[in-house]
C-alpha cells in the first residue's frame, strides 16, 4: 500500500507533531485538523498517531460522545454546587488533568447548545496546555454555517484556526468501499422475507438467550429496549429514530449491546430531516463502538438519501454503512482495536 500525496502530507504533519510532543513543554505545539470527504483515511491516520504519540495522558473519543459527556459533567457540577456560576473553567481543568492530548473523531457541530459551550471550553483547554487533533468532513470555517446563532459561533472558528493546522485529504478514493460484502446484513426491501431473515439472525446472534425487554438508564431517564436477548437488541426504525432520542441514548444502547437489528429503514430526505439526523447519529455511534448492525431497508445505503439538503452530510453515513455491511466488519474492527492497544503498550510490556 502506497499512500496518496494528501495522506502522506497528513502523515508527515502528524509525525512532526509526534516528535514535538516527545519534547518537554513548553511551548505547546499546534494541533492538527484533518478535513476531507468520507473514507479518505482521516480516522486511520489519527488512530495510528494516537497509538504512537509519546504522551502518558491522552484520550481518543468520538466528538458526539465527548459533547454528551460534557453536558452530563456540567449538569453534575451545577447540581453538586448550586452557587457555582461558571462550571466551564473547572471542567476544563479536570479534562486537562486527565489528558493533555485530545483526539476527536468526526468533529461536527449541529447543536446550538454545543456551539455556545465550545468556544469558552476550548479556550480554557488551550490555556491549560491541551493539544487537539481532530478529523472532520467540514472545514473549520464552514462549521455551524447558515444556522441560527452562527455569528456567535465565529469566535470558536477563529480559535480553531489559531490553534490547529488544517490539512485537507482530497484523495479520489473512498477506502471504505470495495470490500467483500454480504447480502445477509443489509436486506432490501423490508418485506416479509427480510423480516424472516432478521428473525433467523436474531436467534443465531442471541444463541438461545431468553427474549425480554430491557430498560437502560440514560442520565436518570428510562430508555426502553422492547426486544432484547443477551447482548442482542432489535427495534423498529420508528422506535429508534422517529422520536426524541439523542446521542446519549444511542451511546447507552451501543455500550450495552454487541448486536443491533433494525427493521424498516425508510428512504430519507429533507422532508424527514430530523429522523435522518437521528439515524446519522445512530450509525456514527454504532460504528465508533464497533457494534454489529443488521437492517432491512427500502434501498441500499448509497440510495437512502440521494438529494436535497442533508444529502452531502449523509454520504459519510452511507460510506460507514457500506463498511459495516462487509463480511469482515466484526473481525476487522476487533483486530483494529487489538492493534491499537498493542501499539500503546510500552516496549517490553
FILO-574927 format. One record per residue (C-alpha): residue in three letters; x, y, z. Coordinates in steps of 0.25 Angstrom, whole numbers, plus 5000, padded with zeros to 4 digits. Layout:
REM residues N
ALAXYZ;...
This chain:
REM residues 349
UNK500050005000;UNK500550144996;UNK499850265002;UNK499350374993;UNK500050504994;UNK499050565003;UNK499150445013;UNK500650455012;UNK500550605015;UNK499650575027;UNK500550465032;UNK501750555031;UNK501050665039;UNK500550565050;UNK501950505050;UNK502550645053;UNK501450675064;UNK501850535070;UNK503350575071;UNK502950715077;UNK502050645087;UNK503250565091;UNK504050685096;UNK503750755109;UNK502750865109;UNK502650985107;UNK502451035096;UNK501150955094;UNK501150905079;UNK499950935070;UNK498950835068;UNK498450775054;UNK497050785048;UNK496950675037;UNK495750705027;UNK495350625015;UNK494250545009;UNK493750415015;UNK494650295015;UNK495950375012;UNK496750315023;UNK496650425033;UNK496250335045;UNK497250235042;UNK498350335042;UNK497850395055;UNK497850255061;UNK499250225057;UNK499750355062;UNK498950335075;UNK499550195078;UNK500950245075;UNK500950385082;UNK501950385094;UNK500850445103;UNK500550385116;UNK499150455118;UNK498450455105;UNK497050425100;UNK496350385087;UNK494850405086;UNK493750425077;UNK493250565077;UNK491850525079;UNK492150455092;UNK493050565097;UNK491950665096;UNK490950575103;UNK491950555114;UNK492250705115;UNK490750735117;UNK490650625127;UNK491850675135;UNK491350815134;UNK490050775140;UNK490650695151;UNK491550815155;UNK490350905156;UNK489550805164;UNK490750785174;UNK490950935176;UNK489751025172;UNK490651145175;UNK491551115164;UNK491351225154;UNK492251175143;UNK492651025143;UNK493451035130;UNK494751075136;UNK494750955146;UNK494250865136;UNK495450905126;UNK496450885137;UNK495850745140;UNK495950705126;UNK497350755124;UNK497750675137;UNK497250545130;UNK497850575116;UNK498750675110;UNK498550615097;UNK497150605092;UNK496850535078;UNK495450565073;UNK494850475062;UNK493750535054;UNK493750675059;UNK492450735055;UNK491550845062;UNK490050835059;UNK489450875072;UNK489351015077;UNK489550975091;UNK490850915087;UNK491251035079;UNK491051125091;UNK491951035100;UNK493051005091;UNK493751145089;UNK494051165104;UNK494351015107;UNK495351005097;UNK495951145100;UNK496151095114;UNK496650955110;UNK497751025101;UNK498151115113;UNK498350985121;UNK499350935110;UNK498450835104;UNK498750795089;UNK497650755080;UNK497550665068;UNK496250655060;UNK495650595048;UNK494450655041;UNK493750655028;UNK493550805029;UNK494550915028;UNK494751005041;UNK494151125034;UNK492851045030;UNK492550985043;UNK491151025048;UNK490951115035;UNK489551165032;UNK488951125045;UNK488351215056;UNK489451265065;UNK490551255054;UNK491051395057;UNK491251355072;UNK492051235067;UNK493051305059;UNK494051335071;UNK494151185073;UNK494551165058;UNK495551275060;UNK496151195072;UNK496251065064;UNK496951135052;UNK497951205062;UNK498251075070;UNK498150965059;UNK498850935046;UNK497750905036;UNK498050795025;UNK497150745014;UNK497150605010;UNK496650614996;UNK496950474991;UNK495950424980;UNK495850284987;UNK494850244998;UNK495650145005;UNK494450085012;UNK493850034999;UNK494249914991;UNK494149815002;UNK493549685001;UNK492049695004;UNK490949605009;UNK489449625005;UNK489049565018;UNK489449685027;UNK488649795019;UNK487349745014;UNK486549815002;UNK485349825002;UNK484849825016;UNK483749715013;UNK483349585020;UNK484449515014;UNK485449615020;UNK484749605034;UNK484849455034;UNK486349465031;UNK486549565042;UNK485749475051;UNK486849365048;UNK487949465050;UNK487349505064;UNK487249355068;UNK488649325063;UNK489349445070;UNK488649435083;UNK488949285084;UNK487749245091;UNK487749355102;UNK486349385107;UNK485649495100;UNK485149605109;UNK485049765109;UNK486249845115;UNK486149975122;UNK487450065121;UNK487750185130;UNK488150305122;UNK488550415131;UNK487350375140;UNK486350355129;UNK485850225125;UNK486150175111;UNK485250055107;UNK485849935099;UNK484649855095;UNK485249735089;UNK486649685095;UNK487349555097;UNK488649545103;UNK489549655096;UNK488649665084;UNK487549775083;UNK486449795072;UNK485649915068;UNK484649965058;UNK485350085051;UNK484250175056;UNK484450145071;UNK485950185069;UNK485950305060;UNK484550355059;UNK484450405074;UNK485250505083;UNK486550415085;UNK487950475084;UNK489450435084;UNK489350395099;UNK488250295097;UNK489050235085;UNK490350225093;UNK489650155104;UNK489050055094;UNK490350035087;UNK491150015101;UNK490049905105;UNK489849825093;UNK490849755083;UNK489849745072;UNK488749835067;UNK487649795058;UNK486649895052;UNK485449875043;UNK484949965032;UNK485950075030;UNK485250165020;UNK485750265009;UNK486150395015;UNK486150535011;UNK485950685015;UNK484450655018;UNK484850565030;UNK486250625033;UNK486050615048;UNK485850465046;UNK487050455037;UNK487950535046;UNK487650435057;UNK487950325048;UNK489350385045;UNK489650395060;UNK489250255062;UNK490150205051;UNK491250285056;UNK491150235070;UNK491050085065;UNK492250105056;UNK493050165067;UNK492650065077;UNK492849945067;UNK491449895068;UNK491049795058;UNK489849845051;UNK488749775043;UNK487549845036;UNK486449835026;UNK486349965017;UNK485650025005;UNK486950034998;UNK488450014999;UNK489250115007;UNK489650204995;UNK488250224991;UNK487550245004;UNK487750395004;UNK488050444989;UNK487650584988;UNK487350714995;UNK487850785008;UNK488650685016;UNK488950585005;UNK490450625005;UNK490550605020;UNK489950465018;UNK491050425009;UNK491850395022;UNK490750305027;UNK490650235014;UNK492050205014;UNK492150155028;UNK490950065025;UNK491650005013;UNK492849975022;UNK491949915033;UNK491249825024;UNK492549755019;UNK492749615023;UNK494049655031;UNK493449775039;UNK493349705052;UNK494649635052;UNK495349755045;UNK494849845056;UNK495349755067;UNK496749745060;UNK496849895059;UNK496549915074;UNK497549805078;UNK498649865069;UNK498450005075;UNK498449945089;UNK499749875086;UNK500349995080;UNK500050075092;UNK500849975101;UNK502250015106;UNK503349935100;UNK503649805107;UNK502249805113;
